[in-house]
Every structure is written in structure tokens, then in C-alpha cells.
């Protein structure tokens, strides 16, 4: 049986490399998104802690200390708003990377399916040729047996 050779193997390997690159991009985007979410949670926790402490000690703090703490809360509020925007941007980037990966995966699967079909066709053709050779060999053997027996009965 002849060895199966897929003419589009370089194309398939190229598409696999592209798919692997897209997988890495998704992983990086996911990591960046998770880091942004963790930072948002940290900022939110700090805001809650500072606000709670300010409410608890409001009456015992000096005016300058109160101004400083309120200014810090405003800073944290603006930073949280900016971080929410960053989380949204990174979520969108992650979604784009996922769509790119899905497209790359589909492109690879198309060539994979073609390879599978051509391999199946190759095997079928090899089996057909083998069957023809067996049939020819059996026909020759039968012809010799008939000839040795003195002709057809």
C-alpha cells in the first residue's frame, strides 16, 4: 500500500500555527482581564475601608484630616471609574481574541476535514486496487485449473 501524502500539509501546519498563536493571545488577554478585575476589587475594597473608617471616626478627626480623607475618597472614586473602563476594554479585547481563535480553529478544521476525506479516499482506492489484484490472481488461477483439467466441463 502506498503511503498517504497530503499535498496541503504545509497549509494545515500553517493554520495550526495560527490557531496556536490565537490561543496564546486569548490566554494573554484573559490574564490581563483578570489582573484588571483584581485591581478593581482591590480599589473597591480600599474605598470601602477608607469610607467606613471615615464614617466611624468622623467626629474625632480634625478639619485638615477630614479634607485629606475626603480628597482620598474622591481620588479612589475617580480611579475606580478609570479601572472600570480598563476592565471593560480588556473584556472587549478578550472577546475579540476569542472570536479570532474561533475563526482560526474553523479554518484549521476545514483543512483537517479535507485531509481526513482524502486519506479515506486513498485507503478506499488502495483497497479497491488490492481487490482487483486479488480478483485477477484468482481468475488466472482458475484459468490454469480449467486448462490443466482439460477444458471446461
C-alpha positions as CSV (number, residue, x, y, z in Angstrom):
1,X,0.0,0.0,0.0
2,X,1.3,3.4,-1.0
3,X,1.9,5.9,1.8
4,X,-0.7,8.7,2.0
5,X,0.8,12.1,1.2
6,X,-1.4,15.1,1.8
7,X,-0.5,17.9,-0.6
8,X,-1.9,20.6,1.6
9,X,0.1,19.6,4.7
10,X,2.1,22.8,4.8
11,X,-1.2,24.8,4.7
12,X,-2.6,22.7,7.5
13,X,0.6,23.2,9.6
14,X,0.4,27.0,8.9
15,X,-3.2,27.1,10.1
16,X,-2.3,25.1,13.2
17,X,0.4,27.6,14.0
18,X,-2.0,30.5,13.5
19,X,-4.5,28.7,15.8
20,X,-1.8,28.2,18.5
21,X,-0.9,31.9,18.2
22,X,-4.6,32.8,18.7
23,X,-4.7,30.5,21.8
24,X,-1.8,32.4,23.3
25,X,-3.4,35.7,22.5
26,X,-6.6,34.6,24.3
27,X,-4.5,33.4,27.3
28,X,-2.7,36.8,27.5
29,X,-5.9,38.8,27.1
30,X,-7.6,36.6,29.8
31,X,-4.7,37.2,32.2
32,X,-4.8,41.0,31.6
33,X,-8.6,41.0,32.1
34,X,-8.2,39.1,35.4
35,X,-5.5,41.4,36.6
36,X,-7.7,44.4,35.8
37,X,-10.6,42.9,37.7
38,X,-8.4,42.1,40.7
39,X,-7.1,45.7,40.7
40,X,-10.7,46.9,40.6
41,X,-11.6,44.7,43.6
42,X,-8.6,46.0,45.5
43,X,-9.5,49.6,44.8
44,X,-13.2,48.9,45.8
45,X,-12.0,47.3,49.0
46,X,-9.8,50.2,49.8
47,X,-12.6,52.7,49.1
48,X,-15.0,50.8,51.4
49,X,-12.3,50.6,54.1
50,X,-11.5,54.3,54.0
51,X,-15.2,55.3,53.8
52,X,-16.0,53.0,56.8
53,X,-13.2,54.4,58.8
54,X,-14.2,58.0,57.9
55,X,-17.8,57.4,59.0
56,X,-16.6,55.7,62.2
57,X,-14.1,58.4,63.2
58,X,-15.7,61.5,61.6
59,X,-16.4,63.3,64.8
60,X,-12.9,62.9,66.2
61,X,-10.9,64.0,63.1
62,X,-9.5,67.5,62.6
63,X,-10.7,69.5,59.6
64,X,-7.5,69.1,57.6
65,X,-7.6,65.3,58.3
66,X,-11.2,65.2,57.1
67,X,-10.3,67.2,53.9
68,X,-7.4,64.8,53.3
69,X,-9.6,61.7,53.7
70,X,-12.4,63.1,51.6
71,X,-9.9,64.0,48.9
72,X,-8.5,60.5,49.1
73,X,-12.1,59.1,48.7
74,X,-12.6,61.3,45.6
75,X,-9.3,60.1,44.2
76,X,-10.3,56.5,44.8
77,X,-13.7,57.1,43.2
78,X,-12.0,58.5,40.0
79,X,-9.5,55.7,40.0
80,X,-12.3,53.1,40.3
81,X,-14.2,54.7,37.4
82,X,-11.0,54.6,35.3
83,X,-10.4,51.0,36.3
84,X,-14.0,50.1,35.4
85,X,-13.2,51.5,31.9
86,X,-10.0,49.4,31.7
87,X,-11.8,46.2,32.8
88,X,-14.4,46.9,30.0
89,X,-11.7,47.5,27.4
90,X,-9.9,44.3,28.4
91,X,-13.1,42.3,28.3
92,X,-13.7,43.6,24.8
93,X,-10.2,42.7,23.8
94,X,-10.6,39.2,25.2
95,X,-13.9,38.8,23.3
96,X,-12.2,39.8,20.0
97,X,-9.3,37.4,20.7
98,X,-11.8,34.6,21.4
99,X,-13.6,35.4,18.1
100,X,-10.3,35.3,16.3
101,X,-9.4,32.0,17.8
102,X,-12.8,30.5,16.8
103,X,-12.2,31.7,13.2
104,X,-8.7,30.3,13.2
105,X,-10.0,27.0,14.6
106,X,-12.6,26.8,11.9
107,X,-10.0,27.5,9.2
108,X,-7.8,24.7,10.5
109,X,-10.7,22.3,10.8
110,X,-11.7,22.8,7.2
111,X,-8.2,21.6,6.0
112,X,-8.2,18.9,8.7
113,X,-11.5,17.5,7.3
114,X,-10.2,17.7,3.8
115,X,-7.1,15.7,4.9
116,X,-9.4,13.2,6.5
117,X,-11.5,12.8,3.4
118,X,-8.5,12.5,1.1
119,X,-6.9,9.9,3.5
120,X,-10.2,7.9,3.4
121,X,-10.3,8.1,-0.4
122,X,-6.7,7.0,-0.5
123,X,-7.4,4.0,1.7
124,X,-10.5,3.1,-0.3
125,X,-8.6,3.3,-3.6
126,X,-5.8,1.2,-2.2
127,X,-8.3,-1.4,-1.1
128,X,-10.1,-1.3,-4.5
129,X,-6.8,-1.8,-6.3
130,X,-5.9,-4.6,-3.9
131,X,-9.2,-6.3,-4.5
132,X,-8.8,-6.0,-8.3
133,X,-5.3,-7.6,-8.0
134,X,-6.8,-10.5,-5.9
135,X,-9.6,-11.0,-8.4
136,X,-7.1,-11.0,-11.3
137,X,-5.0,-13.5,-9.4
138,X,-8.0,-15.7,-8.7
139,X,-9.1,-15.5,-12.3
140,X,-5.7,-16.6,-13.6
141,X,-5.5,-19.4,-11.1
142,X,-9.0,-20.6,-12.1
143,X,-8.0,-20.3,-15.8
144,X,-4.9,-22.5,-15.1
145,X,-7.0,-25.0,-13.2
146,X,-9.5,-25.2,-16.0
147,X,-6.7,-25.6,-18.6
148,X,-5.0,-28.3,-16.5
149,X,-8.3,-30.2,-16.1
150,X,-8.7,-30.4,-19.8
151,X,-11.1,-27.7,-20.6
152,X,-14.4,-26.5,-19.2
153,X,-16.8,-29.2,-18.1
